[in-house]
Amino acid sequence: MSASYCSQLVVTDISGIFTTVGDPGAKFQFQVGPSPPPCFFTIGGIYSQRTVSPAIDTFNRLYSRLRTVDSSATDPFNNTTMNIFVQQLSFGQQQYYQQLIRLFQKVYGYNLLAYAYAGKNGTTPFYYTFETSSELSQYREANGLINKLYNVDSAYPVTSLFFLPFPPFCN
């Protein structure tokens, strides 16, 4: 489920958007957190960010809201009973994935600043433009990696937790 705030114009505080998240049969309003900084996206994925400030507030807010709907609900991003398969990477694989994540962080950071600047000045944002087709291809691969690392819970994708109204989250 994608958040539905992609076309909203935000002029002031970007952390006050309410969106419906979770199972369509158990809808509730949840205030998404502010856009995380580029360093939020790491090879550790969303589970490694569960207890990191300031994102912890957003995760805790979601979990509190889930508990009001269902007192037996488990935290979707801190569930110790989940079977998570870990694959060891060679040094070369690790370096390659780190390179992809750095590219994603660069584009994400640029687009986040472009969106914030445009909102502050009431203008149209100018998002990142790729210099070469190979950079675009690498970015597409990086985006696929980030989707695997951060959209691990289909009911609560990263867009249901944080305000992300710019590419690659909204096109």
HELIX and SHEET records of a PDB file:
HELIX    1   1 PRO A   24  ALA A   26  5                                   3    
HELIX    2   2 PRO A   38  PHE A   40  5                                   3    
HELIX    3   3 ILE A   46  GLN A   49  5                                   4    
HELIX    4   4 ALA A   55  VAL A   69  1                                  15    
HELIX    5   5 PHE A   91  ASN A  121  1                                  31    
HELIX    6   6 SER A  133  TYR A  150  1                                  18    
HELIX    7   7 VAL A  158  SER A  160  5                                   3    
SHEET    1   A 2 PHE A  18  VAL A  21  0                                        
SHEET    2   A 2 PHE A  28  GLN A  31 -1                                        
END                                                                             
